[in-house]
Each structure stands twice: as C-alpha cells, then as structure tokens.
Amino acid sequence: MKRIYLDYASTTPVDKRVFEAMKPYFSDDFENASALYSGAQKTKQAIEKSRNSIAKFLNCSADEVVFTSGGTESDNMAIFGCLKKFKKGHIITSVIEHPAVLEPIKELEKQGFDVSYLKPDKSGIISVKQVKDALQCDTLLVSIMYANNEIGTIQPIAEIAKVIERERKNRKLKIKNEKLKIIVPIIFHTDACQAAGYLDMNVVDLGIDLLTFNGSKIYAPKGIGVLYIRQGIKIAPMILGGSQEMDLRAGTENVPSIVGLGKAVSIISENDAKKEQKLRDYLIKHLLKFKNVKLNGSTNRLPNNINISVGGVEGESVVLYLDRKGVEIATGSACSSKSLEPSRVITSIADDETAHSSLRITLGRFTTRAELDIFLKEFKDSVEKLREMSAV
C-alpha cells in the first residue's frame, strides 16, 4: 500500500538534495571540528559555511546563529538563558504556544515569575493591543509564536515588536528622568519552527531579539535547530563542558545535520509555498462541502495548513480509520498526541466538542493533487462509517 503523508507540520522527510550534501560528513569528512589538523579544519569550515547560509536566510550576522539539537532546545535555551540572572519578573506569552515554550515558562512561574497568558480571538490571533495592554514595568520577556503549529494562524510579530521597542524607549526615558541606576530589559522571542519554510524570516524586519527554528520542518534531519540571538542579548549557557557555539552550547558538533540544515534553507522556494497554497485551497473547498465540517482558525494562515472539525465523530477515530487506508493525518500537535485531553489550541477558540472532533491536515513539498483526491474519498468513507456507528 502506497501511503499518503499529510502531516508535514509534524515532520518532513529529508530532501534528497539535503541528504547528498550531508553524506560526506558521516564517514569521509568525519573529524572533530575542534581539533587542529587539516581534516578537522575541513569539517569546521563546513559548519561555518552552513552558519553563513543560515545567517543569510535570517539577514543577520553569522555570530548571531547558534546550532542546537532542535526547536525544543532552542526554545528552552532562549527562555531559561535570558532569564537565568533574574529571580523574579513578568513574562508575557500566549495560551496557544508550543509546549516547548509553555512548559519552561510554567517552570519559571513556579519559581516566582509572574506570567500573563494571552488568549487568541476566535480566529486564533493574538492582537498587538493585547500585548501592549499586558506590558508591565517589570516585563522581562515576551514570547509569541510566529505561526501556530495546529491551526496555522500567523501572528503580527513585526507589529508586536514595534510596541515592545516603544516600551524600551519609554523605560530609557524614565531611567534618564528619574536618574535610576538600572534598567529592566525586555526581550522578544518568537518560535518560528512552523514559519521557517513559508514566511519572511528577516529578523531585522521582524524586530526580533531571539528566534527559534528547526530542521525537521524544512526537509532537513531531525535533531538539528537554530537559536538566533541578536547581538547584545545575553544568554546563559544551558550545557557546559566545552567552548563550542560561542561558549553557549558545549558538545561535539553534529556536522552532518548542521550541513543539512544549511542546505535546506538554501533550497526553500516560493514556488513550493504557492503550490501548497493552491492545493490547500482546493482541499478546503472540497472538505467544506461535507456535512458538519468547519474550518478552524483564521484565513490568514500558513499556505500548507488545514484544521477542521468534523461534527459527529472524534478526531482520533478518523485518524485511525484513515491510517488503515494508508492516509496519515493528525489531530493536533504531535508533541501532545498521547494526551486524551482536547486540543488546548482549539479549546482556546472554540468549545470542547469542536476540539475533540478536530483534525490537522498539513501539506508539503511532495504532496500531489492526486493524493488529495484519494484522501477526500477515504475521508468521506471513514466519516460516514463512524457517524453510522455513533448513531447506533
């Protein structure tokens, strides 16, 4: 059975071009990049070439790019790293963040930090005004994701950054006028793991201080990610024991994956996004023809994302039925798939029934119209059977 994969938001296959770029660094050019001999210097150069490629992708300096093991580590490093020297203070985030952001923040809350959890509107958007109204004189960190991993909604990151910059200027004026000796910093972080293959990643235009993305969402290997750290932002290291990554992340570098990530960002194409958006719109049009099917989230969403709720059935049942037919979709974030609780993201914009019946279908570089037509047929059959069983 040829399987149809429609869960690209969870992870992507490694592009063959990426794999070819990685191959020499497994067994041929395998030396430790920290050594002094020529073979090691070759691997070191490969790392720096990839770092430069990513810096170009982000429009930043190469020394602002830190390699990590993935999005989760990058998020943890950003949040814990920038707040390590503080014992208390205020944090702003949203209830629809990825667990890699929410769990570290909840841990800091237990330690005494005050947290404002912003709720999205019914379309899944956090407004600029919400962030502005939540700012306090002791706000240290704002962490709002660029694009949501479940419903694909795109947040107004650049506009939020402008509000934060105005707050910084106000604090500097207050310090000057009141002749105080210290100024409380305010740092803006965004988790851009879902956005990386589709949205503008120019950190200057976005006005971001810290940005996270990973390889497994852009056809690079799992286990590799990036934390962009704007020059001047101080981050405490979380892993000690070596001087790698500007003394911020100790450990022998994962050279093949670093090379793969550099190649992956270099082959990101607007044509892929346009093709996926066209297929997405085709699929949404046909899905909404089915009885009691509705779209979750804003129309301002990622080009590859579809999140629907199917009345009269549970999302997990549809996933399992389709899996038997060779079609792979999801109910929400793969990181939360073992939980029996309804999607936290969907319950923030709708009721529990809608959340329990939600499905996430995400397209990718290798998705075809023919695959979507097969999916639509199998989806129709599965939902009809499940509704019959439910009625009984």
Buried (B, 14 or more C-beta within 10 A) or exposed (E): EEEBBBBBBBBBBBBEBBBEBBEBBEEEBEBEBEEEEEBBEBBBEBBBBBBBBBBEBBEBEBEBBBBBBBBBBBBBBBBBBBBEEBEEBBBBBBBBBBBBBBBBBBEBEEEEBBBBBBEBEEBBBBBBEBBBEBBBEBBBBBBBBBBBBBBBBBBBBBBBBEBBEEBBEEBEEEBEEEEEEEEBBBBBBBBBBBBBBBBEBBBEEBBBBBBBBBBBBBBBBBBBBBBBBBEEBEBEBBBEEBEBBEEBBBEEBBBBBBBBBBBBBBBBEEEBBEBBBEBBEBBBEBBEEBEEBBBBBBEBBBBBBBBBBBBBBBBBBBBEBBEEBBBBBBBBBBBBEEEEEBBBBBBBBBEEEBBBBBBBBBBBBEBEEEBBEBBBEBBBEBBEEBBEEEEE
